[in-house]
Amino acid sequence: MDNTTASIETFQTALLQIDRVKANEIFEACYLEKESFEDLETLTMGSLENIGDKWEKGELSLSQVYMS
C-alpha cells in the first residue's frame, strides 16, 4: 500500500468517525508535504468515492455518508 492509499484510508476513517481534529491533521499534513492542491483533491475525492462505494454496497448507512 502506497502512502497516498494509506492517507486516503486514514482520512476516510477519520471522516466516518466524525473525528474533525484527526481529519484536519491529515488534510494539513497532506498539503504541507508538497503544497499541492492536486494532492488535497486526490485525498478528498478518493475518500468520498470510497465512502460512496461502501454505501452503494450497503456497508455504510446513509447517515454515515451524510456525516462524513
N, C-alpha and C positions, 0 to 999 in steps of 0.2 A: 504494500500500500504506500503510495507516494504521499508527500507532505500535503499536497492540495486535497487529496481524498480524505486524509485524516482530519484536516481542518474543516472540511465540509461536514463530515460526520460529527465532529465535536460541536460545531456551530449549530447543526441541526438538533443535537441532543439538548443544547442549552435553550434553543427556541421552544422545543417541546416541553421542557421542564419549567418554562417561563422564568428562566434564570437570566434576567436582564443584565446583571453585573457580568456574568461569565460571557454572555453573547457580546457585550460591548468590549470586553477584554480581547476576545478573539478577533472581532471586527477591527479594532485599533491595531492589534499586532499584525494582522494581515496587511493593512495599509502601510504601517511603518516599515515593514520588511522590504518593500520595493517601491513604496509611494506610488502605487498603481491603482487607478480606479477600475481597470480591467480585472485585476485580481479580486477586488471587492465584489464586482459583478459576478465573477465565477463562484465566489464563496456564497453569495446570497442566492443566486439563481440555482446553483447546484443543490443547496439545502432545501429551498422551496419546491423544486422539482421532485426531490426525493420524498418530501412530506406529501406532496400531491399524489405521487405514485402509490405511497402506502395507504392513503385514504381511498384511492380507487380500488385497491386490493382488499379493503376492509380491515386493514391493520391499524388504522387510526380512526378516531371518531371525528365528526365534523367540528365539534367544539375544540379539539386539539389543533385542527387545521386553523381555525379562526384565531385561537390564542397565539399561535406561532407567528 
